[in-house]
């Protein structure tokens, strides 16, 4: 995604942490981690919460994962011969087909928020990695002003909430998943946290 530079706005520590975690998931789901990223993940620690335990498990796996193994795993999951084990697109999860109505709706909502696809990105915009990046950008104001919570909730409810939890559960249980099983666990728990937070904010 490309960004429009704007004057900085104050972002709460909680929202910055949310955006950081969305970015973290987007980074891991857009390309296999190199040694530097694996080392950074290995240095993470978690608390006793469900998310903290998922992060701790991810760190333990990262400590024994080499970049070549992570790349093989990523390719088996998302690329494969013809296609990977998983198809991480909203259209596929919601309709069973690629490039369907959910993608068209997402493009309309992206245009309304001045979000455009980066010229070097060729994946359809409803890829899970791109959606994680979009949410992060909306929270911190990467595309325009930071999105109000109501707008974040609307975008999440339309484009992420209906399917991302299912995708992360599938990633946890995928045959090729080792490192990415822990990514799936962390993503699934984070989506549950976001769902509940948005539900409470709407009450």
MOQUICOR-V63112 format. One record per backbone hydrogen bond with DSSP energy under -1.0 kcal/mol. CO is the residue of the C=O (numbers start at 1). NH is the residue of the N-H. If there is no record, write none. Layout:
CO & NH
CO & NH
This chain:
12 & 16
13 & 17
14 & 18
15 & 19
16 & 20
17 & 21
18 & 22
19 & 23
20 & 24
21 & 25
22 & 26
23 & 27
24 & 28
25 & 29
27 & 31
34 & 38
35 & 39
36 & 40
37 & 41
38 & 42
39 & 43
41 & 44
49 & 53
50 & 54
51 & 55
52 & 56
53 & 57
54 & 58
55 & 59
56 & 60
57 & 61
58 & 62
59 & 63
61 & 64
62 & 65
66 & 70
67 & 71
68 & 72
69 & 73
70 & 74
71 & 75
72 & 76
73 & 77
74 & 78
75 & 79
75 & 80
76 & 85
77 & 86
80 & 82
87 & 89
88 & 128
89 & 93
90 & 94
91 & 95
92 & 96
100 & 103
100 & 104
101 & 105
102 & 106
103 & 107
104 & 108
105 & 109
106 & 110
107 & 111
108 & 112
110 & 115
111 & 114
116 & 2
118 & 121
124 & 127
126 & 90
127 & 131
128 & 132
129 & 133
130 & 134
131 & 135
132 & 136
133 & 137
134 & 138
135 & 139
136 & 140
137 & 141
137 & 142
138 & 147
148 & 152
149 & 153
150 & 154
151 & 155
152 & 156
153 & 157
154 & 158
155 & 159
156 & 160
156 & 161
160 & 163
160 & 164
163 & 167
164 & 168
165 & 169
166 & 170
167 & 171
168 & 172
169 & 173
174 & 177
179 & 183
180 & 184
181 & 185
182 & 186
183 & 187
184 & 188
185 & 189
186 & 190
187 & 191
188 & 192
189 & 193
190 & 194
191 & 195
192 & 196
193 & 197
194 & 198
195 & 199
196 & 200
197 & 201
198 & 202
